[in-house]
Amino acid sequence: MIQAYFQHIEQLQLRTHHLVTQHGFDQLLIGSGSLHRHFLDDTRYAFRPNPHFMLWIPFLAEHPDCWLLIREHQTPVLFYHAPTDFWHKTPELPSDEWTKAFDIQAYDDFAAIESALSTLSTAMINEQMPELKSASVSQNPQGLIKALDFHRAIKNEWEQHCLREANYLAVKGHAAAETAFKAGKSEYEIHQHYLNAIAHNERDMPYDNIVGLNEHAAVLHYQFQQRSVPDQHRTLLIDAGARFNGYAADITRTFTPEGSLFADLVRGLDDLQLQLCNQISAGSNFIALHEQMHLMIADLLNRFGIITANPEIQMEQGITRTFYPHGLGHLLGLQVHDVGGWQQDESGTLLNPPEEHPFLRLTRTLEAGYVITVEPGVYFIPQLLQELKNSPASEHVNWVLVEQLLPYGGIRIEDNICVQKDGSENYTRNGFARL
């Protein structure tokens, strides 16, 4: 796929040169980011690279203080940080095949980079640097950043390859997590089995894994991993991804033993999620897809006897938002919640989500090359259920059945799909099929 990477760089150069010139600059300087110290300590947070830098050079995800200088009609210059330091290993200059796309120069002092900028008007995208002396450098010009962000939604062949491979890697972790769940492991142990299966460290992960057993599956962004083993393993909701060349997978699966009403509900939601995925293609309106998912979940709640009102009444009274309070999905790429989900054009015009669905992260009409998540859920969240119980819509709820399902927490099914002109490619389902 190295030729696809070189084509990726050529496309970036053309697009970037056009946008940089359009916004009144001669050149673009992008930093990889820096390490930061913990408060009142001499240790540092795990490094998170600048996604604008990673778009060009995803192979340097663990290399702070590198810089990329992009000028029209010139090979991009990579200033590779090689400090004189006996406390840490000084990295050698990279020599893999991807380096043929760059003019690589080792440096130790940022002053060398400042001098290389000359007097040309420079846009710089990186963390703020108050110590920067050059008056010709504009730090993080928002107009240019918005334009660059807008175009990141469409993934080319190289990016699609990386996202596909990230999915194929992550599904191995989900399979290992299911095995650990069936073996009666704790949340912490399931998490460790996941990491081991995909050969990732914590810092390699695109986001913190959500590993929720039983009632914890009802916490949308459950942030703990208990070491103790519960008396009974009713549910595992695991929202966990992987990275491949900087690109992220973001997959959720819900596991539960067969033979219960909840297991039937999991299977029912999985069927609906796949039905919706199979409808997606270029031109699909994501807001309409989200609202359609609410109708499908309303029908599911009705069929299972959890709600007695028909789907139209449920939508009218907002009942489904109790059981499905978040958005259908989001753009996916170098960042898990990739940028530009509400952005409608290069200038940064936003289309906010509907007032009744404030947590929807994507409002754009889908185009070929978008990679998105599709992640409906059905949850039994005590706080939201109490609010529903105190409302006039309470009469439509089978509270005996809700109490029976509360200990299971909830369900989320999440796939990563690439939108195509006609239909889509489901990276996640294809990944599971390869196991």
C-alpha positions in Angstrom: 0.0 0.0 0.0 3.0 2.3 0.0 2.0 3.7 -3.5 -1.4 4.6 -2.0 0.5 6.5 0.7 2.5 8.4 -1.8 -0.7 9.3 -3.7 -2.2 10.4 -0.4 0.8 12.8 0.1 0.4 14.2 -3.5 -3.3 14.8 -2.9 -2.6 16.5 0.4 0.0 18.8 -1.2 -2.4 19.9 -3.9 -5.2 20.6 -1.5 -3.0 22.2 1.1 -1.2 24.5 -1.3 -4.6 25.7 -2.7 -6.0 26.4 0.8 -2.9 28.0 2.2 -2.7 30.4 -0.7 -6.4 31.0 -0.6 -6.0 32.2 3.1 -3.1 34.5 2.3 -0.1 32.5 3.4 3.1 31.4 1.6 3.7 28.2 3.6 2.4 25.9 6.3 4.3 24.7 9.4 2.8 21.8 11.3 4.1 20.6 14.7 3.7 17.0 15.9 3.0 18.4 19.5 4.9 18.3 22.7 5.2 16.4 26.0 3.5 18.0 29.1 4.3 17.5 32.7 1.8 16.5 35.4 1.0 19.2 37.9 3.6 19.5 40.6 5.5 16.5 39.2 8.4 15.8 36.9 6.7 13.0 35.0 4.8 13.6 31.8 1.4 12.7 30.3 1.3 10.2 27.5 2.1 11.9 24.2 -0.8 12.7 21.9 0.3 13.9 18.5 -1.3 16.7 16.6 -3.8 15.2 14.1 -2.9 17.7 11.4 0.7 16.3 11.6 -0.5 12.7 11.7 -2.5 13.3 8.5 0.9 13.6 6.7 3.1 11.4 8.7 1.2 8.8 10.8 4.4 6.8 11.3 5.7 9.2 13.9 2.9 8.9 16.6 5.5 8.7 19.4 7.8 11.5 18.3 7.1 14.9 19.9 8.6 18.2 18.7 8.9 17.2 15.0 7.8 19.8 12.4 6.6 19.6 8.8 7.1 22.6 6.5 5.0 22.6 3.4 5.7 24.9 0.5 4.3 25.0 -3.1 6.3 23.1 -5.7 8.8 21.8 -3.1 9.2 18.5 -1.3 7.8 18.8 2.2 10.6 19.3 4.8 10.4 17.1 7.9 12.4 18.6 10.8 13.1 15.6 12.9 13.8 16.2 16.6 17.0 14.5 17.6 18.1 16.0 20.9 21.4 15.5 22.6 20.2 13.6 25.7 21.7 10.8 27.7 18.6 10.3 29.8 16.5 9.0 26.9 17.1 7.1 23.7 17.8 9.6 20.9 15.8 8.4 17.9 17.7 7.8 14.7 16.6 9.4 11.5 13.8 7.3 9.9 14.7 5.4 6.7 11.6 3.4 5.9 10.2 3.7 2.4 7.7 6.4 3.4 10.6 8.8 4.0 11.0 9.2 0.2 8.2 11.7 0.3 10.1 14.1 2.5 13.3 16.1 2.8 14.3 15.0 6.3 16.6 17.2 8.5 17.6 16.5 12.0 17.5 19.4 14.5 17.9 20.1 18.2 17.1 23.8 18.7 13.8 25.3 17.4 15.8 28.4 16.4 17.0 26.4 13.4 13.4 26.0 12.2 12.6 29.7 12.8 15.5 30.7 10.6 14.4 28.3 7.9 11.0 30.1 7.7 12.7 33.2 6.3 10.4 36.2 5.9 7.6 34.2 4.1 4.1 34.5 5.5 3.7 31.3 7.5 0.6 29.6 9.0 1.5 27.4 11.9 -0.7 24.7 13.3 0.4 23.4 16.7 0.1 24.1 20.4 0.4 27.8 21.1 4.1 29.0 21.4 4.2 32.3 23.2 8.0 32.4 22.8 7.7 32.4 19.0 9.6 35.5 17.8 8.8 35.7 14.1 6.2 38.3 13.2 5.5 36.6 9.9 4.1 33.5 11.6 0.3 33.2 12.3 -0.4 30.6 15.0 -3.5 28.5 14.3 -5.4 30.6 11.8 -9.0 29.5 12.3 -10.1 30.1 8.7 -7.4 27.8 7.3 -8.0 25.1 10.0 -11.7 25.0 9.3 -11.0 24.6 5.6 -8.6 21.8 6.3 -10.9 20.1 8.7 -13.8 20.2 6.3 -11.9 18.1 3.7 -10.7 15.5 6.2 -14.2 13.9 6.1 -13.5 12.2 2.8 -11.0 9.4 3.2 -8.8 8.4 0.2 -7.6 4.9 -0.6 -4.7 5.0 1.9 -6.9 6.3 4.7 -9.6 3.7 4.0 -6.9 1.0 4.1 -5.7 2.1 7.5 -9.2 2.3 9.0 -10.1 -1.1 7.6 -7.0 -2.6 9.2 -7.7 -0.9 12.5 -11.1 -2.6 12.5 -9.6 -6.0 11.6 -7.3 -5.6 14.6 -10.0 -4.4 17.0 -12.3 -7.3 16.4 -9.6 -9.6 17.7 -9.8 -7.7 20.9 -13.6 -8.0 21.1 -13.4 -11.7 20.5 -10.9 -12.1 23.3 -13.1 -9.9 25.6 -16.1 -12.1 24.9 -14.1 -15.2 25.8 -13.0 -13.6 29.1 -16.5 -12.5 29.9 -17.8 -16.1 29.4 -14.9 -17.3 31.7 -16.2 -15.0 34.5 -13.4 -12.5 34.5 -13.5 -9.0 36.1 -13.7 -5.8 34.1 -10.0 -5.2 34.6 -9.1 -8.7 33.4 -11.3 -8.4 30.4 -9.6 -5.1 29.5 -6.1 -6.8 29.8 -7.2 -9.7 27.6 -8.3 -7.1 25.0 -5.0 -5.3 25.0 -3.1 -8.5 24.8 -5.1 -9.7 21.9 -4.3 -6.6 19.8 -0.8 -6.1 21.1 -1.5 -2.5 22.2 -0.3 -0.6 25.3 -2.7 1.8 27.0 -1.0 4.7 25.2 -1.6 3.0 21.8 -5.3 3.0 22.2 -7.4 5.7 20.4 -9.5 6.2 23.5 -10.0 4.7 27.0 -11.8 1.4 26.8 -15.3 1.2 28.2 -15.6 -2.2 29.8 -18.9 -2.4 31.7 -20.4 -5.5 33.4 -24.0 -5.7 34.4 -25.4 -2.3 35.6 -22.2 -0.6 34.5 -23.4 -1.2 30.9 -26.0 1.6 31.5 -23.2 4.2 32.0 -22.6 5.6 28.5 -18.9 6.5 29.1 -18.2 4.2 32.0 -14.7 5.1 33.1 -13.6 2.5 35.7 -12.5 -1.1 35.5 -13.3 -3.0 38.7 -10.8 -5.7 39.9 -13.5 -7.6 41.8 -15.6 -10.2 40.0 -19.4 -9.7 40.3 -21.6 -12.6 41.7 -23.2 -13.0 38.3 -22.1 -12.1 34.7 -25.3 -10.9 33.1 -23.9 -8.4 30.6 -20.7 -7.1 29.1 -20.8 -3.9 27.1 -17.4 -3.2 25.7 -16.6 -0.1 23.6 -13.0 -0.4 22.5 -10.9 0.3 19.4 -7.4 0.0 18.0 -5.0 2.0 15.9 -3.4 1.3 12.6 -0.9 3.9 11.2 -2.6 6.5 13.5 -6.2 5.7 12.3 -8.8 4.6 14.8 -11.4 1.8 15.1 -14.3 2.5 17.4 -16.4 -0.7 18.0 -19.0 -1.6 20.6 -20.4 -5.0 21.3 -22.8 -6.3 24.0 -22.5 -9.9 25.2 -25.0 -11.7 27.4 -25.8 -15.4 28.0 -28.5 -16.9 25.8 -32.0 -17.7 27.1 -33.2 -14.4 28.6 -35.4 -11.6 27.5 -32.4 -9.3 27.5 -30.5 -11.7 25.1 -33.5 -11.5 22.7 -33.4 -7.7 23.0 -29.7 -7.6 22.2 -30.4 -9.7 19.1 -33.3 -7.5 18.1 -31.2 -4.3 18.3 -28.3 -6.0 16.4 -30.8 -6.8 13.6 -32.1 -3.2 13.5 -28.6 -1.8 13.5 -27.5 -3.9 10.5 -30.7 -3.0 8.7 -29.9 0.7 9.0 -26.3 0.1 8.0 -27.4 -1.6 4.8 -29.5 1.4 3.9 -26.6 3.9 4.0 -25.0 5.3 0.8 -23.8 8.6 -0.6 -26.6 11.2 -0.3 -28.0 9.8 2.9 -29.0 12.4 5.4 -27.5 11.5 8.8 -30.1 13.4 10.8 -32.8 11.5 9.0 -31.0 8.2 9.7 -30.8 9.1 13.4 -34.5 9.8 13.5 -35.3 6.6 11.7 -33.3 4.7 14.3 -35.4 6.2 17.0 -38.5 4.9 15.2 -37.0 1.5 14.8 -36.1 1.4 18.5 -39.6 2.6 19.4 -41.0 -0.4 17.4 -38.5 -2.7 19.2 -39.6 -1.4 22.7 -43.2 -1.9 21.6 -42.7 -5.4 20.3 -41.0 -6.5 23.5 -43.8 -5.0 25.7 -41.5 -2.5 27.4 -43.5 0.4 26.1 -47.3 0.0 25.3 -47.6 3.1 23.1 -47.1 2.9 19.3 -43.9 4.3 17.8 -45.5 7.5 16.7 -46.7 8.3 20.2 -43.3 7.4 21.6 -41.6 9.8 19.3 -44.1 12.6 20.0 -43.7 12.3 23.7 -39.9 11.7 23.6 -40.0 8.3 25.2 -37.3 6.8 23.1 -34.8 9.4 24.3 -34.9 7.8 27.7 -33.7 4.5 26.3 -31.5 5.9 23.5 -30.2 9.3 24.7 -27.1 9.7 22.5 -26.5 10.2 18.8 -26.4 7.6 16.0 -22.7 8.1 15.3 -19.9 10.3 14.1 -17.1 10.8 11.6 -14.1 8.5 12.2 -10.5 8.9 11.2 -7.3 10.0 12.9 -9.5 11.2 15.7 -12.2 9.0 17.1 -14.7 11.8 17.0 -13.2 13.2 13.8 -13.5 16.9 13.1 -16.1 18.6 11.0 -19.2 16.6 11.9 -21.4 19.7 12.0 -19.5 21.7 9.4 -21.2 22.2 6.1 -18.5 24.0 4.0 -14.9 25.2 4.0 -15.8 28.5 5.8 -17.0 26.6 8.9 -20.7 27.1 8.5 -22.4 24.8 11.1 -25.6 22.9 11.1 -26.4 22.2 14.7 -28.3 19.0 15.6 -32.0 19.2 16.2 -33.0 20.6 19.6 -34.5 17.2 20.6 -31.3 15.4 19.7 -28.5 17.6 21.1 -25.9 14.9 21.3 -25.9 14.0 17.6 -22.2 14.5 16.4 -22.8 14.4 12.7 -25.3 16.5 10.7 -23.7 16.4 7.2 -25.2 14.7 4.2 -23.0 11.7 3.6 -20.6 11.5 0.7 -18.5 8.7 -0.8 -15.4 8.3 1.3 -16.9 9.3 4.6 -16.1 6.7 7.4 -18.6 6.8 10.1 -19.8 4.9 13.2 -23.4 3.6 13.5 -24.0 2.9 17.2 -27.6 2.8 18.4 -28.3 1.7 22.0 -31.1 0.6 24.4 -30.2 1.4 28.0 -31.9 1.2 31.4 -30.4 4.3 33.1 -31.9 4.9 36.5 -31.7 8.7 36.3 -33.5 8.9 33.0 -36.0 6.3 34.0 -36.9 8.3 37.1 -37.5 11.3 34.9 -39.7 9.3 32.7 -41.6 7.9 35.7 -42.3 11.4 36.9 -43.7 12.4 33.5 -47.2 12.0 31.9 -45.6 9.4 29.5 -45.1 7.1 32.5 -48.5 5.4 31.8 -47.0 3.9 28.6 -44.2 2.0 30.4 -44.3 -1.5 31.7 -42.4 -0.8 34.9 -42.4 -4.4 36.0 -40.5 -5.3 32.9 -38.2 -2.4 33.2 -37.3 -3.4 36.8 -36.5 -6.9 35.5 -34.1 -5.5 32.8 -32.4 -2.9 35.0 -29.7 -5.3 36.3 -28.5 -5.9 32.7 -27.6 -2.2 32.2 -28.0 -1.7 28.5 -27.0 -2.5 24.9 -24.9 -0.7 22.3 -24.0 -2.1 18.9 -21.4 -0.1 17.0 -20.0 -0.7 13.5 -17.5 1.4 11.4 -18.6 1.8 7.8 -17.2 3.5 4.7 -19.8 5.3 2.7 -19.7 4.5 -1.0 -21.5 5.9 -4.1 -23.9 2.9 -3.9 -24.1 1.4 -0.5 -21.3 1.0 2.0 -18.5 -1.2 3.2 -18.9 -2.4 6.8 -15.4 -2.7 8.1 -16.5 -4.1 11.4 -18.8 -6.9 10.2 -16.2 -7.9 7.6 -13.6 -8.0 10.3 -15.7 -10.4 12.5 -16.3 -12.5 9.4 -12.5 -12.9 9.0 -12.0 -14.3 12.5 
